[in-house]
Amino acid sequence: MTSTTSRLALLFKPNVNANFWSQTTWALMRAVIGIMMIHNGFDKLADIESFAAAYVAYIGLPFPIFFSYIAAFTEIIAAPLVAIGLFTRPAALGLFFTMCVAMYHHVKVAGLSLPYLELSAIYASAFLFLTINGAGLFSTDAIIANLLDATALSSRAKQIMRLEKAFEASDASKQAAEVG
């Protein structure tokens, strides 16, 4: 295996806590926030000029139309990637930055008004979690990491993911060694 493949596997390898229920709730959280975020991008595209004037230009960013399209397409493309757990870290990072800009807008408009800031702060913290920890074991990223580097995930993680062929084969060879 090449060092390039090992580095690629690191991009996909999730932070693994080999606990079925922990991984199940992690996947559920990832799917829910990914699915719930998608409509925000389509809402921006529905009236991009209005969004650019009311949000992007208001906070003083240059090229408001351009940055409005960046925000909209980040939400439309990255949110489904987060939901299915593919390229989760870079997708979540883009969404985290988008939510940071939204939080800045909310603070500039309403100060530290929690009701106004609440949703973007929740999204930002969830996307930061996924940026740092990856998609979890029940994800496309974990399957790709395992395909790129068979040692990227522990045998316990593979067992939880139901990638048990390698796990069962190692158990069978141990039993054969004990008998013989």
C-alpha positions as CSV (number, residue, x, y, z in Angstrom):
1,M,0.0,0.0,0.0
2,T,1.3,3.4,-0.9
3,S,1.7,6.4,1.4
4,T,-0.7,8.3,-0.8
5,T,-3.4,5.6,-0.2
6,S,-2.7,5.8,3.5
7,R,-3.1,9.5,3.5
8,L,-6.4,9.2,1.5
9,A,-7.6,6.7,4.0
10,L,-7.0,9.3,6.8
11,L,-9.4,11.7,5.0
12,F,-12.2,9.1,5.2
13,K,-11.3,7.3,8.5
14,P,-13.8,8.4,11.2
15,N,-13.1,8.9,14.8
16,V,-14.2,5.4,16.0
17,N,-16.0,4.7,19.2
18,A,-16.7,1.0,18.9
19,N,-20.2,1.1,20.4
20,F,-23.2,0.2,18.3
21,W,-25.7,2.7,19.9
22,S,-23.2,5.5,19.9
23,Q,-22.6,5.0,16.2
24,T,-26.3,4.6,15.5
25,T,-27.1,8.0,17.1
26,W,-24.1,9.6,15.4
27,A,-25.4,8.4,12.0
28,L,-28.9,9.6,12.8
29,M,-27.7,13.0,13.8
30,R,-25.6,13.3,10.7
31,A,-28.5,12.3,8.5
32,V,-31.0,14.6,10.1
33,I,-28.9,17.8,10.1
34,G,-27.8,17.0,6.5
35,I,-31.3,16.6,5.3
36,M,-32.7,19.6,7.2
37,M,-29.9,21.9,5.8
38,I,-30.6,21.2,2.1
39,H,-33.7,23.5,1.8
40,N,-31.7,26.5,3.0
41,G,-29.6,26.5,-0.1
42,F,-32.7,26.2,-2.3
43,D,-34.4,29.1,-0.4
44,K,-31.3,31.2,-1.2
45,L,-31.4,30.4,-4.9
46,A,-35.1,31.2,-5.1
47,D,-34.3,34.9,-4.7
48,I,-30.5,35.2,-4.8
49,E,-30.5,39.0,-5.2
50,S,-32.7,39.6,-2.2
51,F,-30.6,37.2,-0.1
52,A,-27.4,38.9,-1.2
53,A,-28.7,42.4,-0.3
54,A,-30.3,41.5,3.0
55,Y,-27.6,39.2,4.3
56,V,-24.3,39.3,2.5
57,A,-24.1,43.0,1.6
58,Y,-25.4,43.9,5.0
59,I,-22.5,42.3,6.8
60,G,-20.0,44.1,4.4
61,L,-18.7,41.2,2.4
62,P,-17.6,42.1,-1.1
63,F,-19.3,40.5,-4.2
64,P,-22.6,39.7,-2.4
65,I,-24.1,37.8,-5.3
66,F,-21.0,35.6,-5.7
67,F,-20.9,34.8,-2.0
68,S,-24.6,34.2,-1.9
69,Y,-24.2,31.6,-4.7
70,I,-21.2,30.1,-2.7
71,A,-23.4,29.8,0.4
72,A,-26.4,28.3,-1.5
73,F,-24.4,25.7,-3.4
74,T,-22.4,24.8,-0.3
75,E,-25.7,24.0,1.4
76,I,-27.2,22.2,-1.6
77,I,-24.1,20.1,-2.3
78,A,-22.4,19.6,1.1
79,A,-25.6,18.9,3.1
80,P,-26.5,15.7,1.2
81,L,-22.8,14.6,1.4
82,V,-23.0,15.0,5.2
83,A,-26.3,13.1,5.3
84,I,-24.8,10.0,3.5
85,G,-21.5,10.4,5.2
86,L,-19.4,11.0,2.1
87,F,-16.5,13.5,2.2
88,T,-18.0,14.4,5.6
89,R,-15.1,16.4,7.0
90,P,-14.7,18.8,4.1
91,A,-18.4,19.1,3.6
92,A,-19.1,19.8,7.2
93,L,-16.2,22.3,7.3
94,G,-17.8,24.3,4.4
95,L,-21.2,24.2,6.2
96,F,-19.6,25.2,9.5
97,F,-18.1,28.3,7.9
98,T,-21.5,29.1,6.3
99,M,-23.1,28.9,9.7
100,C,-20.4,31.1,11.2
101,V,-21.2,33.8,8.7
102,A,-24.9,33.3,9.5
103,M,-24.2,33.7,13.2
104,Y,-22.2,36.8,12.5
105,H,-25.1,38.2,10.6
106,H,-27.5,37.4,13.4
107,V,-25.3,39.1,16.0
108,K,-24.8,42.1,13.8
109,V,-28.6,42.4,13.3
110,A,-30.0,41.5,16.8
111,G,-27.0,41.4,19.1
112,L,-26.7,38.3,21.3
113,S,-30.4,37.5,21.0
114,L,-30.5,33.7,21.6
115,P,-33.8,33.1,19.8
116,Y,-32.4,34.7,16.7
117,L,-29.0,33.0,17.0
118,E,-30.2,29.6,18.2
119,L,-30.6,27.6,14.9
120,S,-27.4,28.7,13.2
121,A,-25.4,28.0,16.5
122,I,-26.9,24.5,16.7
123,Y,-26.0,23.8,13.1
124,A,-22.5,25.3,13.5
125,S,-21.8,23.1,16.6
126,A,-23.0,20.0,14.8
127,F,-20.9,20.7,11.7
128,L,-17.9,21.5,13.9
129,F,-18.4,18.1,15.6
130,L,-18.5,16.3,12.2
131,T,-15.5,18.3,10.9
132,I,-13.4,17.1,13.9
133,N,-14.8,13.6,14.3
134,G,-15.8,12.5,10.8
135,A,-18.9,10.7,9.8
136,G,-18.7,7.7,12.2
137,L,-18.7,4.0,11.5
138,F,-22.1,3.9,9.7
139,S,-21.0,6.0,6.8
140,T,-19.7,5.9,3.2
141,D,-16.5,7.4,4.5
142,A,-15.8,4.5,6.8
143,I,-16.4,2.0,4.0
144,I,-14.1,3.9,1.7
145,A,-11.4,4.1,4.5
146,N,-11.7,0.3,5.0
147,L,-11.4,-0.3,1.2
148,L,-8.4,2.0,0.9
149,D,-6.6,0.6,4.0
150,A,-7.8,-2.6,5.6
151,T,-6.0,-1.6,8.8
152,A,-7.7,1.8,9.0
153,L,-10.5,0.4,11.2
154,S,-10.2,-1.9,14.2
155,S,-11.7,-5.4,14.0
156,R,-14.2,-4.3,16.6
157,A,-15.2,-1.3,14.4
158,K,-15.6,-3.7,11.5
159,Q,-17.7,-6.0,13.6
160,I,-20.0,-3.1,14.5
161,M,-20.2,-2.0,10.8
162,R,-21.1,-5.6,9.9
163,L,-17.9,-6.0,7.8
164,E,-17.4,-9.2,9.6
165,K,-15.8,-11.4,6.9
166,A,-12.3,-10.3,8.0
167,F,-13.4,-10.6,11.6
168,E,-14.8,-14.1,11.2
169,A,-11.8,-15.2,9.1
170,S,-9.4,-14.2,11.9
171,D,-11.6,-16.1,14.4
172,A,-11.7,-19.2,12.3
173,S,-7.9,-19.2,11.8
174,K,-7.4,-18.8,15.6
175,Q,-9.7,-21.7,16.3
176,A,-7.9,-23.8,13.7
177,A,-4.5,-23.0,15.3
178,E,-5.9,-23.9,18.7
179,V,-7.2,-27.3,17.4
180,G,-4.0,-28.2,15.5
